[in-house]
Amino acid sequence: MKFNQILLNFLIWRVKHIKTQNFAMILSIVIGAFAGLAAVTLKETVHLIQHFLMNSKHAEVNSYLIYFYPMIGIVATVFITRYYWKEKQGHGITDILYTISQKSSVMQGAKMYSRMITSAITVGFGGSVGLEAPIVVTGSAIGSNIARIMHLDYKNRTILIGCGAAGAIAGIFNSPIAGVIFSSEVILVGLGFATFIPLLIAAVSGSLVSMYLHGDDVLFSYVLKDPFGAANTPYYILLVVLCGLISVYFTRFTYFVDEKITKIKNYALRGIIGGLLLAIIIFFFPPIYGEGYDTIKLLLNANESEIVFQSFFQLNYSNPLVFLPFMLGVIFFKPIASSLTIESGGSGGIFAPSLFLGGVVGFIFAFSVNYVSPESLSFSNFTLVGMCGVMSGVLHAPLTAIFLIAEITGGYTLFVPLMLVSAISFSTISYFEKYSIYTKRLIERDEYIPHDKDKQLLIGIKLKKVIEKDLVSVKPYHKLSDLVKVVRTSQRNIFPVVDDAGQLVGIITLDDIRDIMFDEKSRDEIVISTIMSDPPASISSKDSMQSVMKTFEISGAWNLPVIDEGKYIGFVSKSRIFNTYRTKLKKDRAE
């Protein structure tokens, strides 16, 4: 109670002395710092878990136990999320976009820590996913909840969600520019240039906290050794086409695995089956274990021979004819492994898998060219450019991919090939997949409209709030005289006919009875059921606003009844929707 009073006094003082825009910038410092701290905490926790498992006397390199660690992590995550927190897992970025679009940017307070815990378990035990999406969810939840406590409006809550995301990416990669671009390109799509300032502040804050606590020990970094050669441009173009196609494969296999594994309705059983399938994949292709950044570092340093030392099959991997098929198998199964980890109940994201897949593709491309021709392509350069290409395609975030790779390599030596590869890869996947993994399912359910402010405002209208329940109903067995009495006291021109079971059986408008309502003889003889008509269409309170407006357009009606499970609820008028839309539009412009 005392805290609430202090908070109230502070908020009153803030309104009087600090403009909301300036206050949001101040909060962005705090949010970025907390997001950076969360990133460091999550990285350290995962490293501790991995160190404990890998140094255990029961976890020697060739021990069978290591193949089942991911299943243990997935099942543990399932029990924590489904049976303790009652929370649904999945793609964290998708959840953020859904919250912004459908829940007024109000995120659950538990998400400030829940995804950190579950992703630490999943990734720490070797799940084939990344930490980036969970830490972005954590940072965004911190931003949303601080904004809610400070009684900020929807637009500023949304901006501070973006600040949390920017601080998280900046903290986990020590890449503030990439954090800002990611937040603008993926989270805050459609918001204006004014949002850049708080995003910049939050990203710098998150990066500084990470640097102070961790120094240069970030999730992934590399110092470039080889220069960019313009003569290699044709090879980069070939690589980018390959990256675009791999991005399509990654995206569509993610949907395929999602569709198949979610048919198992028992969450625990789904986790066990998904974990066992993942164990089989890792048994044959050990590099798929975990995030994969260690594998990428080995490729960048041309230590590919160390990648396969965990393999159960003691083959001559120094032979390119053995090594190349093995790595092609890694490319083929990595998207499957990542999808199994997430869709069977694990907590993580596709950020790291896309970087891993791109790095392997880039390395294999350079390795193959060098093997069959006199060329001497840089393994490290093509690995990094491949990472950019696949990430750009899978995430539909070309700018984020460019600046992330540029920042983690400490310079802009590869900026030209990064721009080339990112742009063409994005164009390639856009031809096959118009929307990203994060947005496709939301758009299919009419829960998210990118790049269209008018439609975003429209779907932001909650149908249940515009249902009119003040229409006076009549019974089908009533006489016209009963309806005339209702007309005298009603201010509406439409009257639902509802039976004793609460079902809508028809409607009557004033136009239907205008010629007979003043005939006293007819009023006492005519039964309502004989003059009522069927409604042109009906909707449900669960329908999306997009679906409702489409029904209005097809039917040509201005008023539609709302029917839920056969029961009459009320009416929705097109004019009321338009009035609500205009109100939201004025409010948005004022903000």
Order of alpha helices (4+ residues) and beta strands (2+ residues): alpha-alpha-alpha-alpha-alpha-alpha-alpha-alpha-alpha-alpha-alpha-alpha-alpha-alpha-alpha-alpha-alpha-alpha-alpha-alpha-beta-beta-alpha-alpha-alpha-alpha-beta-beta-alpha
